[in-house]
Amino acid sequence: MKVTVDIECTPEEARRAVGLPDLSPLHERYVQMLMESMSGGGVKPEMLEGMVRSWAPMGEAGLAMWRRLVESGTAKPDR
């Protein structure tokens, strides 16, 4: 026997149904702080490298992959 139940609800309703906390104020504050740091020139290359290093799989090999990707995207065309 197979039973299928379809429930239509918004993400907010689903979150409340399973008892998850509302993190929207925290998310809004995080986005606000990120926008302030980006617009204020507070982002330094060291910060970006540290952030990419934490995201990069395989340690230095992953970081080298990210570096090549960024360099290829910012390189000026040969003309």
C-alpha positions in Angstrom: 0.0 0.0 0.0 1.3 3.4 -0.9 -0.1 6.6 0.6 0.8 10.1 -0.7 -0.1 13.3 1.1 0.4 16.6 -0.5 0.5 19.7 1.7 0.5 23.2 0.3 2.0 25.8 2.6 4.5 28.6 2.5 8.0 28.2 3.8 7.1 30.2 6.8 4.1 27.9 7.6 6.3 24.8 7.1 9.0 26.3 9.4 6.4 26.9 12.2 4.8 23.5 11.7 8.1 21.7 12.5 9.0 24.1 15.3 12.1 25.8 13.8 13.0 29.3 15.1 12.3 32.4 13.0 15.8 33.6 11.9 14.6 36.4 9.6 15.7 39.2 12.0 19.2 37.6 12.2 19.4 37.2 8.5 18.3 40.8 7.9 21.0 42.1 10.3 23.6 39.9 8.7 22.8 41.2 5.2 22.8 44.8 6.5 26.2 44.3 8.1 27.5 42.7 4.9 26.2 45.6 2.8 27.7 48.2 5.2 31.1 46.5 5.0 31.1 46.2 1.2 30.0 49.9 0.7 32.3 51.3 3.3 35.4 49.8 1.7 35.9 47.6 4.7 36.7 44.5 2.6 40.4 43.8 2.3 42.1 41.2 0.2 43.2 39.3 3.3 39.5 39.0 4.4 38.5 37.7 1.0 41.4 35.2 1.0 40.4 33.9 4.4 36.8 33.6 3.4 37.7 31.7 0.2 40.2 29.5 2.1 37.3 28.4 4.5 35.2 27.6 1.4 37.9 25.9 -0.6 37.9 22.1 -0.7 41.2 20.3 -0.7 43.2 23.0 1.1 45.8 24.8 -1.0 44.7 23.0 -4.3 41.2 24.3 -3.8 42.5 27.8 -3.0 44.6 27.7 -6.2 41.6 26.8 -8.2 39.6 29.8 -6.8 42.6 32.1 -7.4 42.8 31.0 -11.1 39.1 31.4 -11.5 39.1 35.0 -10.1 42.2 35.9 -12.1 40.7 34.6 -15.3 37.6 36.6 -14.7 39.4 39.8 -14.0 42.1 39.5 -16.7 42.1 42.1 -19.4 41.6 40.8 -22.9 44.8 40.7 -25.1 44.0 43.2 -27.8 
